[in-house]
Amino acid sequence: IGGIFFGIEGVLFGSLLSLILIIEIWKPIMLYHWGFRIPILKYWKIYFLHITAIVVAWIFADNLIDYISLDPTENYLSWILFAIIATFFYLIIISLILFLFLSSMRRLLVRFKSILLNT
């Protein structure tokens, strides 16, 4: 319907709206309520903790990237190195935040440690 009245913008908006309604709202409610039989608020708490961690890590990484003396517009090699360094900064920051605030991340690292030591 959105495509008839609004063209390609309507199609994109309709796709985004259905994605939000079905994937982000309805499926978690159905899975947690009828599948796991766990209150949906537990899901939303974990979801918003992850979103908050992503935003905080993004802000910190963005501020750290300003201190990199590498100019990514100089050539392709400097662009690739800049992207690798920026990704590394973000990965370290998001890992530390998740490790500090989520017990599931700590359990994951313990599992990785036991797998690596048993190999």
All heavy atoms as an XYZ file, in Angstrom:
999
protein
N       0.834     -1.190      0.000
C       0.000      0.000      0.000
C       0.874      1.249      0.000
O       0.589      2.212     -0.681
C      -0.976     -0.004      1.197
C      -1.974     -1.136      1.005
C      -1.688      1.323      1.311
C      -2.936     -1.316      2.147
N       1.968      1.228      0.802
C       2.843      2.394      0.873
C       3.484      2.712     -0.460
O       3.740      3.870     -0.768
N       3.754      1.679     -1.288
C       4.372      1.890     -2.585
C       3.445      2.582     -3.567
O       3.895      3.334     -4.432
N       2.155      2.357     -3.446
C       1.190      2.989     -4.348
C       1.123      4.484     -4.095
O       1.114      5.287     -5.023
C      -0.205      2.344     -4.178
C      -0.152      0.884     -4.623
C      -1.259      3.116     -4.952
C      -1.409      0.101     -4.308
N       1.107      4.874     -2.841
C       0.932      6.286     -2.500
C       2.247      7.062     -2.404
O       2.287      8.243     -2.718
C       0.179      6.419     -1.169
C      -1.213      5.866     -1.225
C      -1.554      4.747     -0.490
C      -2.184      6.452     -2.032
C      -2.834      4.233     -0.541
C      -3.466      5.935     -2.090
C      -3.799      4.819     -1.346
N       3.325      6.406     -1.972
C       4.561      7.134     -1.690
C       5.755      6.680     -2.526
O       6.860      7.164     -2.313
C       4.914      7.015     -0.203
C       3.852      7.554      0.700
C       3.088      6.699      1.473
C       3.598      8.910      0.774
C       2.103      7.181      2.302
C       2.618      9.407      1.600
C       1.865      8.548      2.371
N       5.575      5.724     -3.421
C       6.679      5.279     -4.268
C       7.685      4.430     -3.499
O       7.348      3.691     -2.585
N       8.957      4.586     -3.884
C      10.010      3.771     -3.275
C      10.167      4.080     -1.789
O      10.483      3.189     -0.997
C      11.350      3.948     -4.028
C      12.399      2.924     -3.558
C      11.894      5.346     -3.858
C      12.111      1.531     -3.953
N       9.920      5.333     -1.389
C       9.994      5.684      0.020
C       8.952      4.912      0.829
O       9.201      4.468      1.944
C       9.813      7.188      0.247
C      10.926      8.036     -0.307
C      10.725      8.414     -1.767
O       9.664      8.066     -2.344
O      11.623      9.038     -2.341
N       7.770      4.741      0.249
C       6.720      3.980      0.917
C       7.069      2.508      1.052
O       6.769      1.882      2.067
N       7.712      1.955      0.033
C       8.135      0.551      0.091
C       9.180      0.374      1.184
O       9.112     -0.562      1.987
C       8.680      0.100     -1.283
C       9.332     -1.265     -1.183
C       7.574      0.093     -2.325
N      10.164      1.276      1.222
C      11.199      1.187      2.246
C      10.624      1.390      3.644
O      10.981      0.682      4.587
C      12.306      2.206      1.972
C      13.124      1.953      0.705
C      14.083      3.094      0.457
C      13.849      0.636      0.780
N       9.720      2.346      3.787
C       9.096      2.580      5.084
C       8.264      1.375      5.511
O       8.291      0.972      6.667
C       8.220      3.838      5.043
C       7.518      4.107      6.337
C       8.219      4.577      7.439
C       6.158      3.865      6.471
C       7.581      4.808      8.647
C       5.502      4.089      7.669
C       6.224      4.577      8.757
N       7.524      0.789      4.579
C       6.724     -0.401      4.895
C       7.593     -1.576      5.308
O       7.260     -2.308      6.244
N       8.716     -1.761      4.624
C       9.644     -2.836      4.991
C      10.222     -2.601      6.380
O      10.307     -3.533      7.191
C      10.786     -2.914      3.974
O      10.290     -3.238      2.712
N      10.614     -1.362      6.659
C      11.160     -1.033      7.974
C      10.113     -1.215      9.072
O      10.396     -1.770     10.130
C      11.686      0.401      7.973
C      12.305      0.902      9.269
C      13.569      0.115      9.586
C      12.608      2.372      9.171
N       8.899     -0.768      8.801
C       7.822     -0.898      9.782
C       7.514     -2.365     10.074
O       7.373     -2.759     11.235
C       6.573     -0.173      9.287
C       5.384     -0.165     10.238
C       5.736      0.634     11.486
C       4.178      0.426      9.547
N       7.436     -3.191      9.031
C       7.154     -4.614      9.257
C       8.306     -5.293      9.979
O       8.085     -6.168     10.818
C       6.860     -5.317      7.939
O       8.014     -5.394      7.136
N       9.539     -4.896      9.681
C      10.688     -5.449     10.378
C      10.616     -5.134     11.868
O      10.820     -6.015     12.713
C      11.988     -4.891      9.792
C      13.263     -5.309     10.500
C      13.710     -6.667      9.999
C      14.349     -4.285     10.292
N      10.316     -3.900     12.205
C      10.231     -3.502     13.610
C       9.083     -4.223     14.300
O       9.252     -4.767     15.399
C      10.095     -1.970     13.731
C      11.409     -1.305     13.320
C       9.714     -1.560     15.146
C      11.327      0.187     13.187
N       7.914     -4.245     13.676
C       6.751     -4.857     14.318
C       6.889     -6.366     14.487
O       6.558     -6.906     15.547
C       5.485     -4.537     13.523
C       5.005     -3.094     13.577
C       3.804     -2.901     12.659
C       4.654     -2.699     14.995
N       7.376     -7.048     13.468
C       7.432     -8.512     13.519
C       8.701     -8.996     14.211
O       8.637     -9.753     15.182
C       7.338     -9.110     12.095
C       6.036     -8.697     11.422
C       7.488    -10.633     12.141
C       4.786     -9.172     12.113
N       9.865     -8.574     13.748
C      11.133     -9.110     14.242
C      11.478     -8.568     15.625
O      11.915     -9.303     16.504
C      12.280     -8.801     13.254
C      11.982     -9.335     11.863
C      13.605     -9.331     13.771
C      11.858    -10.824     11.774
N      11.297     -7.282     15.827
C      11.745     -6.661     17.079
C      10.704     -6.709     18.202
O      11.083     -6.625     19.364
C      12.149     -5.199     16.830
C      13.307     -5.032     15.888
C      14.596     -5.620     16.424
O      14.805     -5.585     17.651
O      15.394     -6.116     15.621
N       9.425     -6.806     17.863
C       8.398     -6.763     18.915
C       7.654     -8.091     19.041
O       7.642     -8.712     20.108
C       7.414     -5.594     18.664
C       8.168     -4.261     18.768
C       6.260     -5.635     19.659
C       7.352     -3.047     18.390
N       7.036     -8.554     17.953
C       6.166     -9.711     18.048
C       6.918    -11.021     18.309
O       6.525    -11.812     19.172
C       5.327     -9.837     16.772
C       4.411    -11.012     16.784
C       3.285    -11.174     17.534
C       4.562    -12.214     16.036
N       2.728    -12.391     17.286
C       3.489    -13.053     16.361
C       5.502    -12.653     15.109
C       3.343    -14.305     15.799
C       5.345    -13.894     14.554
C       4.277    -14.709     14.905
N       8.010    -11.284     17.582
C       8.730    -12.546     17.750
C       9.299    -12.725     19.161
O       9.158    -13.802     19.730
C       9.834    -12.681     16.701
C       9.338    -13.206     15.383
C      10.481    -13.550     14.474
C       9.969    -14.201     13.211
N      11.067    -14.626     12.341
N       9.950    -11.700     19.748
C      10.421    -11.893     21.130
C       9.287    -12.136     22.117
O       9.429    -12.956     23.029
C      11.153    -10.593     21.452
C      11.544    -10.041     20.143
C      10.477    -10.458     19.193
N       8.163    -11.437     21.939
C       7.026    -11.656     22.828
C       6.532    -13.092     22.709
O       6.319    -13.777     23.708
C       5.887    -10.655     22.533
C       6.314     -9.250     22.959
C       4.598    -11.062     23.228
C       5.352     -8.159     22.537
N       6.371    -13.563     21.476
C       5.903    -14.927     21.256
C       6.891    -15.949     21.811
O       6.508    -16.892     22.508
C       5.703    -15.161     19.758
C       5.064    -16.487     19.440
S       4.867    -16.759     17.692
C       6.493    -17.327     17.264
N       8.177    -15.760     21.544
C       9.183    -16.715     21.984
C       9.290    -16.761     23.502
O       9.292    -17.843     24.098
C      10.541    -16.356     21.377
C      11.707    -17.255     21.761
C      11.495    -18.660     21.223
C      13.010    -16.678     21.242
N       9.371    -15.611     24.135
C       9.539    -15.593     25.584
C       8.263    -15.985     26.324
O       8.324    -16.673     27.332
C      10.024    -14.215     26.052
C      11.528    -14.106     26.039
C      12.222    -14.019     24.842
C      12.258    -14.125     27.209
C      13.598    -13.946     24.814
C      13.634    -14.049     27.199
C      14.298    -13.958     25.991
O      15.661    -13.890     25.977
N       7.114    -15.559     25.830
C       5.858    -15.860     26.528
C       5.437    -17.317     26.333
O       5.186    -18.034     27.298
C       4.755    -14.906     26.058
C       3.466    -15.103     26.771
N       3.299    -14.734     28.077
C       2.294    -15.657     26.363
C       2.064    -15.037     28.447
N       1.435    -15.604     27.422
N       5.363    -17.752     25.080
C       4.860    -19.099     24.813
C       5.961    -20.137     24.672
O       5.719    -21.312     24.895
C       3.992    -19.104     23.561
C       2.693    -18.405     23.756
C       1.671    -18.782     24.572
C       2.295    -17.180     23.160
N       0.657    -17.873     24.510
C       0.997    -16.872     23.642
C       2.871    -16.304     22.264
C       0.302    -15.743     23.267
C       2.183    -15.171     21.888
C       0.909    -14.908     22.385
N       7.166    -19.725     24.293
C       8.245    -20.693     24.113
C       9.019    -20.954     25.390
O       9.024    -22.067     25.907
N       9.686    -19.915     25.895
C      10.495    -20.072     27.096
C       9.677    -20.006     28.376
O      10.131    -20.459     29.422
C      11.574    -18.980     27.165
C      12.567    -19.024     26.046
C      13.141    -17.853     25.582
C      12.949    -20.211     25.461
C      14.066    -17.877     24.570
C      13.874    -20.245     24.441
C      14.433    -19.070     23.991
N       8.500    -19.392     28.309
C       7.658    -19.131     29.484
C       8.415    -18.302     30.528
O       8.423    -18.605     31.716
C       7.110    -20.417     30.072
C       6.286    -21.207     29.077
C       5.377    -22.201     29.737
N       4.751    -23.075     28.763
C       3.677    -22.757     28.033
N       3.133    -21.587     28.167
N       3.164    -23.628     27.183
N       9.102    -17.287     30.015
C       9.867    -16.330     30.823
C       9.257    -14.953     30.572
O       8.833    -14.655     29.454
C      11.353    -16.328     30.401
C      11.979    -17.696     30.642
C      12.135    -15.259     31.147
C      13.392    -17.823     30.105
N       9.196    -14.105     31.590
C       8.641    -12.761     31.368
C       9.413    -11.993     30.287
O      10.638    -12.023     30.235
C       8.808    -12.071     32.724
C       8.948    -13.170     33.714
C       9.564    -14.322     32.986
N       8.659    -11.323     29.429
C       9.247    -10.580     28.314
C      10.128     -9.437     28.807
O      11.048     -9.001     28.114
C       8.146    -10.069     27.359
C       8.745     -9.462     26.077
C       7.279     -9.042     28.031
C       9.407    -10.432     25.192
N       9.901     -8.950     30.019
C      10.720     -7.857     30.548
C      12.183     -8.265     30.688
O      13.073     -7.423     30.572
C      10.174     -7.374     31.883
C       8.857     -6.593     31.799
C       8.372     -6.230     33.189
C       9.005     -5.364     30.936
N      12.440     -9.544     30.913
C      13.824    -10.026     30.984
C      14.519     -9.825     29.635
O      15.669     -9.409     29.577
C      13.849    -11.486     31.403
C      15.222    -12.018     31.624
C      15.180    -13.400     32.225
C      16.608    -13.858     32.499
N      16.648    -15.109     33.208
N      13.817    -10.135     28.555
C      14.365     -9.928     27.213
C      14.652     -8.456     26.970
O      15.727     -8.103     26.483
C      13.398    -10.455     26.149
C      13.750    -10.006     24.752
C      14.770    -10.637     24.047
C      13.075     -8.939     24.148
C      15.100    -10.223     22.768
C      13.402     -8.529     22.874
C      14.413     -9.170     22.185
O      14.750     -8.750     20.933
N      13.692     -7.587     27.291
C      13.864     -6.159     27.028
C      14.994     -5.569     27.862
O      15.719     -4.685     27.410
C      12.564     -5.396     27.271
C      11.537     -5.694     26.226
C      10.358     -6.327     26.422
C      11.609     -5.410     24.821
N       9.689     -6.456     25.227
C      10.437     -5.895     24.233
C      12.551     -4.813     24.010
C      10.192     -5.784     22.870
C      12.304     -4.697     22.659
C      11.135     -5.182     22.101
N      15.169     -6.066     29.080
C      16.272     -5.593     29.919
C      17.616     -5.917     29.269
O      18.490     -5.051     29.151
C      16.186     -6.222     31.307
C      17.303     -5.819     32.224
C      17.227     -6.569     33.542
C      18.485     -6.306     34.352
N      18.589     -7.193     35.493
N      17.783     -7.156     28.833
C      19.028     -7.567     28.188
C      19.220     -6.812     26.865
O      20.326     -6.374     26.540
C      19.046     -9.091     27.974
C      19.086     -9.804     29.316
C      20.216     -9.516     27.113
C      18.862    -11.296     29.227
N      18.144     -6.642     26.116
C      18.198     -5.934     24.835
C      18.682     -4.499     25.031
O      19.587     -4.039     24.335
C      16.804     -5.966     24.202
C      16.719     -5.325     22.845
C      17.128     -6.015     21.712
C      16.216     -4.040     22.688
C      17.042     -5.432     20.461
C      16.128     -3.450     21.446
C      16.536     -4.154     20.333
O      16.455     -3.581     19.098
N      18.110     -3.796     26.000
C      18.506     -2.407     26.216
C      19.899     -2.296     26.833
O      20.606     -1.319     26.579
C      17.457     -1.669     27.047
C      16.237     -1.331     26.248
C      15.013     -1.857     26.581
C      16.320     -0.499     25.147
C      13.888     -1.563     25.833
C      15.207     -0.202     24.387
C      13.982     -0.723     24.729
N      20.335     -3.298     27.601
C      21.715     -3.315     28.068
C      22.691     -3.425     26.899
O      23.712     -2.738     26.863
C      21.939     -4.469     29.042
C      21.511     -4.243     30.480
C      21.613     -5.542     31.272
C      22.362     -3.175     31.123
N      22.358     -4.276     25.940
C      23.208     -4.411     24.752
C      23.222     -3.116     23.927
O      24.286     -2.683     23.474
C      22.737     -5.582     23.884
C      23.182     -6.900     24.379
N      22.371     -7.723     25.119
C      24.356     -7.547     24.263
C      23.013     -8.823     25.417
N      24.237     -8.750     24.907
N      22.063     -2.523     23.725
C      22.003     -1.267     22.963
C      22.791     -0.178     23.664
O      23.551      0.575     23.021
C      20.532     -0.835     22.746
C      19.796     -1.858     21.891
C      20.456      0.555     22.135
C      20.338     -2.030     20.497
N      22.663     -0.081     24.985
C      23.415      0.920     25.739
C      24.911      0.666     25.622
O      25.693      1.606     25.433
C      22.980      0.900     27.219
O      21.573      1.095     27.295
C      23.694      1.956     28.019
N      25.335     -0.588     25.717
C      26.756     -0.923     25.577
C      27.282     -0.546     24.200
O      28.387     -0.012     24.068
C      26.972     -2.409     25.841
N      26.476     -0.783     23.167
C      26.882     -0.441     21.809
C      27.062      1.065     21.660
O      28.058      1.533     21.096
C      25.851     -0.979     20.796
C      25.950     -2.495     20.713
C      26.025     -0.349     19.424
C      24.810     -3.159     19.973
N      26.130      1.834     22.182
C      26.208      3.296     22.064
C      27.397      3.844     22.850
O      28.148      4.691     22.345
C      24.879      3.943     22.523
C      25.011      5.446     22.645
C      23.760      3.584     21.560
N      27.597      3.359     24.071
C      28.716      3.840     24.888
C      30.049      3.479     24.237
O      30.961      4.306     24.162
C      28.619      3.268     26.321
C      29.888      3.524     27.107
C      27.420      3.867     27.035
N      30.167      2.253     23.733
C      31.407      1.846     23.054
C      31.638      2.676     21.807
O      32.780      3.043     21.494
C      31.344      0.363     22.700
N      30.581      2.980     21.084
C      30.692      3.801     19.882
C      31.212      5.191     20.233
O      32.103      5.714     19.564
C      29.334      3.869     19.213
C      29.277      4.645     17.935
C      30.326      5.125     17.203
C      28.106      5.023     17.230
N      29.871      5.772     16.091
C      28.517      5.732     16.088
C      26.760      4.843     17.452
C      27.607      6.247     15.176
C      25.865      5.356     16.534
C      26.287      6.047     15.419
N      30.685      5.778     21.291
C      31.118      7.119     21.699
C      32.591      7.098     22.118
O      33.378      7.955     21.694
C      30.219      7.652     22.831
C      28.824      7.943     22.286
C      30.819      8.904     23.467
C      27.779      8.221     23.349
N      32.975      6.120     22.946
C      34.374      6.032     23.372
C      35.310      5.776     22.193
O      36.366      6.404     22.079
C      34.560      4.935     24.422
C      34.240      5.375     25.809
C      33.215      4.777     26.513
C      34.968      6.379     26.431
C      32.915      5.172     27.804
C      34.681      6.782     27.716
C      33.649      6.181     28.409
N      34.940      4.846     21.325
C      35.787      4.531     20.166
C      35.900      5.733     19.238
O      36.984      6.017     18.709
C      35.235      3.322     19.419
N      34.811      6.451     19.055
C      34.838      7.629     18.200
C      35.779      8.695     18.763
O      36.505      9.348     18.012
C      33.424      8.192     18.051
C      33.328      9.219     16.940
O      33.959      9.015     15.888
O      32.623     10.231     17.138
N      35.781      8.851     20.079
C      36.691      9.812     20.697
C      38.142      9.341     20.615
O      39.044     10.157     20.434
C      36.304     10.073     22.150
C      35.046     10.901     22.252
O      34.764     11.730     21.400
N      34.265     10.658     23.282
N      38.388      8.036     20.751
C      39.749      7.509     20.628
C      40.278      7.622     19.205
O      41.471      7.861     18.995
C      39.803      6.059     21.076
C      39.880      5.808     22.568
C      39.815      4.316     22.852
C      41.146      6.384     23.144
N      39.397      7.441     18.240
C      39.805      7.496     16.833
C      40.333      8.884     16.474
O      41.206      9.019     15.623
C      38.622      7.076     15.929
C      38.381      5.582     16.077
C      38.864      7.430     14.480
C      37.105      5.097     15.450
N      39.836      9.907     17.149
C      40.317     11.260     16.880
C      41.805     11.414     17.166
O      42.451     12.302     16.618
C      39.523     12.285     17.705
C      38.092     12.407     17.244
O      37.806     12.019     16.089
O      37.244     12.875     18.039
N      42.363     10.565     18.029
C      43.776     10.650     18.387
C      44.693      9.860     17.459
O      45.907      9.882     17.626
C      43.984     10.203     19.836
C      43.329     11.129     20.822
C      42.177     10.734     21.492
C      43.827     12.398     21.048
C      41.556     11.582     22.394
C      43.214     13.265     21.946
C      42.084     12.843     22.613
O      41.467     13.697     23.492
N      44.128      9.162     16.501
C      44.940      8.422     15.533
C      45.527      9.429     14.549
O      44.807     10.225     13.945
C      44.103      7.365     14.787
C      43.548      6.337     15.758
C      44.939      6.681     13.713
C      42.612      5.339     15.110
N      46.832      9.390     14.388
C      47.488     10.364     13.505
C      47.476      9.936     12.039
O      48.032     10.606     11.194
C      48.930     10.578     13.970
O      49.642      9.372     13.883
N      46.841      8.832     11.756
C      46.769      8.297     10.398
C      45.646      8.982      9.625
O      44.530      9.110     10.124
C      46.508      6.792     10.484
C      46.770      5.925      9.282
C      48.232      6.001      8.883
C      46.419      4.498      9.611
N      45.932      9.447      8.406
C      44.921     10.101      7.575
C      44.332      9.082      6.600
O      45.015      8.662      5.662
C      45.549     11.265      6.809
C      44.536     12.019      5.966
O      43.321     11.887      6.234
O      44.958     12.733      5.044
N      43.072      8.684      6.789
C      42.495      7.648      5.918
C      42.240      8.119      4.488
O      42.025      7.299      3.606
C      41.186      7.282      6.616
C      40.848      8.451      7.450
C      42.140      9.087      7.836
N      42.291      9.426      4.251
C      42.048      9.920      2.891
C      43.323     10.002      2.072
O      43.278     10.373      0.906
C      41.390     11.313      2.952
O      42.273     12.215      3.629
C      40.060     11.247      3.666
N      44.452      9.651      2.671
C      45.741      9.770      1.992
C      45.892      8.740      0.875
O      46.216      9.080     -0.257
C      46.853      9.610      3.028
C      48.225      9.933      2.538
C      49.219      9.855      3.664
O      48.996     10.507      4.698
O      50.208      9.118      3.504
N      45.685      7.462      1.210
C      45.742      6.392      0.213
C      44.977      5.184      0.742
O      44.492      5.190      1.859
C      47.194      6.037     -0.158
C      48.011      5.649      1.049
O      47.496      5.061      1.991
N      49.294      5.995      1.029
N      44.906      4.141     -0.077
C      44.127      2.971      0.322
C      44.742      2.240      1.507
O      44.027      1.733      2.369
C      43.961      1.993     -0.849
C      42.944      2.454     -1.861
C      43.308      2.687     -3.178
C      41.623      2.653     -1.501
C      42.374      3.117     -4.101
C      40.687      3.083     -2.415
C      41.072      3.313     -3.719
O      40.150      3.731     -4.623
N      46.062      2.159      1.565
C      46.710      1.474      2.670
C      46.425      2.167      4.000
O      46.104      1.510      4.989
C      48.217      1.381      2.438
C      49.007      0.650      3.527
C      48.526     -0.794      3.649
C      50.481      0.714      3.246
N      46.503      3.468      4.024
C      46.206      4.184      5.269
C      44.728      4.056      5.631
O      44.378      3.992      6.806
C      46.621      5.651      5.168
O      45.891      6.309      4.171
N      43.868      3.981      4.629
C      42.436      3.792      4.884
C      42.183      2.421      5.518
O      41.429      2.295      6.485
C      41.662      3.932      3.580
C      40.196      3.721      3.725
C      39.290      4.552      4.298
C      39.467      2.571      3.290
N      38.045      3.991      4.242
C      38.117      2.778      3.630
C      39.827      1.396      2.641
C      37.135      1.849      3.343
C      38.846      0.475      2.353
C      37.514      0.714      2.707
N      42.856      1.392      4.988
C      42.691      0.042      5.529
C      43.252     -0.037      6.947
O      42.620     -0.608      7.843
C      43.363     -0.996      4.599
C      42.572     -1.094      3.295
C      43.475     -2.359      5.265
C      43.245     -1.901      2.212
N      44.428      0.533      7.179
C      45.012      0.535      8.520
C      44.133      1.298      9.511
O      43.946      0.863     10.647
C      46.411      1.146      8.486
C      47.494      0.296      7.839
C      48.788      1.078      7.745
C      47.686     -0.992      8.596
N      43.591      2.429      9.076
C      42.699      3.212      9.923
C      41.458      2.394     10.291
O      41.030      2.387     11.448
C      42.295      4.503      9.200
C      41.460      5.423     10.029
C      42.046      6.304     10.917
C      40.078      5.409      9.922
C      41.287      7.157     11.682
C      39.302      6.248     10.683
C      39.908      7.129     11.569
N      40.901      1.682      9.315
C      39.711      0.860      9.563
C      40.030     -0.281     10.524
O      39.229     -0.588     11.422
C      39.171      0.309      8.251
N      41.189     -0.894     10.387
C      41.580     -1.984     11.286
C      41.767     -1.461     12.703
O      41.294     -2.074     13.676
C      42.855     -2.682     10.763
C      42.536     -3.467      9.488
C      43.456     -3.600     11.824
C      43.754     -3.994      8.766
N      42.442     -0.330     12.857
C      42.677      0.242     14.184
C      41.360      0.670     14.828
O      41.115      0.409     16.007
C      43.665      1.425     14.088
C      45.048      0.910     13.697
C      43.736      2.190     15.399
C      46.025      2.000     13.311
N      40.492      1.317     14.051
C      39.198      1.754     14.591
C      38.349      0.561     15.013
O      37.708      0.584     16.076
C      38.466      2.593     13.552
N      38.346     -0.494     14.214
C      37.598     -1.699     14.553
C      38.168     -2.356     15.806
O      37.415     -2.826     16.673
C      37.623     -2.695     13.378
O      37.097     -2.045     12.220
C      36.816     -3.935     13.680
N      39.485     -2.385     15.929
C      40.129     -2.942     17.107
C      39.743     -2.154     18.359
O      39.424     -2.740     19.392
C      41.647     -2.952     16.907
C      42.399     -3.532     18.060
C      42.392     -4.893     18.300
C      43.106     -2.709     18.913
C      43.081     -5.426     19.367
C      43.800     -3.230     19.983
C      43.788     -4.597     20.209
N      39.774     -0.813     18.287
C      39.350      0.014     19.415
C      37.926     -0.318     19.836
O      37.639     -0.510     21.011
C      39.429      1.506     19.071
C      40.799      2.095     19.156
C      41.068      3.302     18.538
C      41.821      1.484     19.839
C      42.320      3.874     18.605
C      43.080      2.034     19.921
C      43.329      3.230     19.301
N      37.020     -0.366     18.856
C      35.619     -0.648     19.165
C      35.462     -2.044     19.768
O      34.725     -2.229     20.736
C      34.760     -0.496     17.913
C      33.309     -0.759     18.184
C      32.523      0.192     18.812
C      32.719     -1.969     17.843
C      31.194     -0.045     19.098
C      31.399     -2.219     18.115
C      30.639     -1.259     18.740
O      29.331     -1.506     19.021
N      36.150     -3.023     19.207
C      36.049     -4.399     19.705
C      36.521     -4.503     21.152
O      35.868     -5.149     21.981
C      36.861     -5.335     18.811
C      36.903     -6.795     19.218
C      35.524     -7.421     19.080
C      37.906     -7.543     18.379
N      37.624     -3.873     21.463
C      38.142     -3.918     22.829
C      37.170     -3.232     23.793
O      36.857     -3.757     24.869
C      39.540     -3.264     22.901
C      40.547     -4.074     22.100
C      39.996     -3.089     24.339
C      40.736     -5.495     22.570
N      36.671     -2.074     23.411
C      35.777     -1.317     24.295
C      34.463     -2.056     24.515
O      34.002     -2.187     25.654
C      35.542      0.103     23.740
C      36.849      0.889     23.790
C      34.463      0.827     24.526
C      36.804      2.185     23.008
N      33.842     -2.558     23.457
C      32.569     -3.261     23.610
C      32.761     -4.551     24.405
O      31.918     -4.914     25.228
C      31.881     -3.531     22.244
C      30.430     -3.994     22.434
C      32.596     -4.553     21.429
C      29.484     -2.947     22.790
N      33.881     -5.230     24.215
C      34.146     -6.447     24.981
C      34.300     -6.140     26.461
O      33.768     -6.871     27.305
C      35.408     -7.137     24.461
O      35.241     -7.533     23.127
N      35.020     -5.082     26.798
C      35.190     -4.710     28.200
C      33.867     -4.320     28.846
O      33.576     -4.730     29.974
C      36.186     -3.552     28.325
C      37.646     -3.915     28.122
C      38.503     -2.653     28.106
C      38.112     -4.873     29.191
N      33.062     -3.546     28.133
C      31.765     -3.133     28.684
C      30.870     -4.345     28.920
O      30.260     -4.489     29.979
C      31.084     -2.097     27.764
C      31.858     -0.783     27.797
C      29.637     -1.875     28.169
C      31.375      0.227     26.770
N      30.787     -5.224     27.930
C      29.945     -6.412     28.081
C      30.481     -7.330     29.173
O      29.706     -7.922     29.929
C      29.837     -7.161     26.752
C      29.056     -6.449     25.656
C      29.109     -7.255     24.366
C      27.633     -6.177     26.066
N      31.804     -7.437     29.290
C      32.393     -8.271     30.340
C      32.069     -7.714     31.725
O      31.795     -8.471     32.655
C      33.908     -8.362     30.147
C      34.587     -9.228     31.149
C      34.554    -10.600     31.024
C      35.255     -8.673     32.227
C      35.175    -11.417     31.957
C      35.883     -9.475     33.165
C      35.844    -10.848     33.030
N      32.096     -6.401     31.864
C      31.841     -5.800     33.169
C      30.376     -5.879     33.591
O      30.070     -6.028     34.764
C      32.285     -4.333     33.172
C      33.786     -4.091     33.116
C      34.072     -2.605     32.966
C      34.459     -4.654     34.352
N      29.452     -5.785     32.629
C      28.047     -5.638     32.983
C      27.169     -6.851     32.703
O      26.028     -6.893     33.161
C      27.451     -4.416     32.277
C      28.027     -3.133     32.778
C      28.943     -2.422     32.017
C      27.677     -2.643     34.025
C      29.478     -1.243     32.479
C      28.208     -1.470     34.494
C      29.119     -0.760     33.722
N      27.646     -7.830     31.963
C      26.805     -8.985     31.627
C      27.476    -10.285     32.064
O      28.599    -10.585     31.649
C      26.514     -9.033     30.132
C      25.649     -7.914     29.585
C      25.538     -8.019     28.077
C      24.271     -7.951     30.203
N      26.779    -11.041     32.867
C      27.329    -12.326     33.315
C      27.435    -13.314     32.157
O      28.302    -14.190     32.174
C      26.462    -12.909     34.427
O      25.159    -13.166     33.953
N      26.594    -13.181     31.147
C      26.658    -14.090     30.002
C      27.975    -13.922     29.239
O      28.521    -14.901     28.725
C      25.471    -13.869     29.074
O      25.410    -12.530     28.654
N      28.505    -12.705     29.177
C      29.796    -12.485     28.523
C      30.921    -13.119     29.338
O      31.843    -13.716     28.770
C      30.044    -10.985     28.355
C      31.337    -10.658     27.660
S      31.313    -11.210     25.961
C      32.743    -10.395     25.336
N      30.844    -13.030     30.649
C      31.851    -13.665     31.503
C      31.800    -15.186     31.349
O      32.839    -15.849     31.275
C      31.651    -13.249     32.954
C      31.988    -11.782     33.198
C      31.985    -11.431     34.661
N      30.656    -11.454     35.260
C      29.821    -10.416     35.280
N      30.166     -9.272     34.731
N      28.642    -10.527     35.849
N      30.585    -15.741     31.277
C      30.451    -17.189     31.074
C      31.005    -17.610     29.709
O      31.625    -18.674     29.585
C      28.994    -17.611     31.208
C      28.477    -17.599     32.629
C      27.152    -18.322     32.761
N      26.160    -17.911     31.784
C      25.219    -16.992     31.999
N      25.148    -16.384     33.157
N      24.350    -16.698     31.053
N      30.797    -16.794     28.689
C      31.320    -17.089     27.359
C      32.845    -17.129     27.366
O      33.459    -18.034     26.786
C      30.825    -16.047     26.348
C      31.351    -16.196     24.930
C      30.765    -17.435     24.275
C      31.031    -14.957     24.112
N      33.467    -16.165     28.031
C      34.929    -16.147     28.093
C      35.473    -17.328     28.885
O      36.516    -17.890     28.532
C      35.409    -14.826     28.677
C      35.191    -13.608     27.768
C      35.662    -12.341     28.449
C      35.885    -13.794     26.438
N      34.769    -17.728     29.943
C      35.181    -18.923     30.696
C      35.076    -20.158     29.811
O      35.953    -21.026     29.822
C      34.327    -19.070     31.980
C      34.517    -20.438     32.614
C      34.658    -17.967     32.961
N      34.031    -20.239     29.008
C      33.863    -21.375     28.093
C      34.970    -21.395     27.047
O      35.550    -22.453     26.759
C      32.498    -21.305     27.408
C      32.276    -22.448     26.442
C      30.920    -22.399     25.848
N      29.934    -22.736     26.873
C      28.632    -22.765     26.644
N      28.162    -22.450     25.459
N      27.796    -23.093     27.602
N      35.291    -20.224     26.462
C      36.395    -20.158     25.487
C      37.707    -20.581     26.127
O      38.501    -21.291     25.526
C      36.531    -18.747     24.916
C      35.516    -18.407     23.861
C      35.281    -17.094     23.534
C      34.822    -19.389     23.179
C      34.358    -16.747     22.568
C      33.899    -19.056     22.214
C      33.662    -17.743     21.901
N      37.942    -20.120     27.341
C      39.175    -20.453     28.065
C      39.272    -21.960     28.274
O      40.332    -22.555     28.055
C      39.221    -19.719     29.388
C      40.453    -19.954     30.197
C      40.391    -19.198     31.496
C      41.511    -19.609     32.431
N      41.387    -18.955     33.740
N      38.177    -22.588     28.696
C      38.213    -24.036     28.929
C      38.399    -24.799     27.623
O      39.088    -25.818     27.602
C      36.945    -24.492     29.639
O      35.831    -24.376     28.794
N      37.834    -24.319     26.535
C      38.011    -24.978     25.242
C      39.456    -24.861     24.782
O      40.055    -25.829     24.307
C      37.042    -24.395     24.191
C      35.618    -24.812     24.506
C      37.433    -24.835     22.777
C      34.574    -24.130     23.659
N      40.042    -23.665     24.909
C      41.421    -23.474     24.468
C      42.421    -24.234     25.318
O      43.420    -24.746     24.794
C      41.762    -21.979     24.493
C      41.076    -21.122     23.429
C      41.387    -19.653     23.638
C      41.490    -21.578     22.045
N      42.175    -24.348     26.619
C      43.107    -25.062     27.482
C      42.991    -26.578     27.351
O      43.938    -27.296     27.621
C      42.897    -24.637     28.945
C      43.269    -23.187     29.243
C      42.977    -22.866     30.703
C      44.715    -22.914     28.905
N      41.819    -27.064     26.943
C      41.635    -28.516     26.773
C      42.100    -29.011     25.418
O      42.144    -30.201     25.191
C      40.160    -28.884     26.990
C      39.760    -28.769     28.432
O      40.592    -28.868     29.329
N      38.497    -28.538     28.671
N      42.405    -28.115     24.516
C      42.816    -28.518     23.171
C      44.272    -28.856     23.099
O      45.120    -28.482     23.760
C      42.503    -27.400     22.155
O      41.129    -27.099     22.237
C      42.824    -27.843     20.757
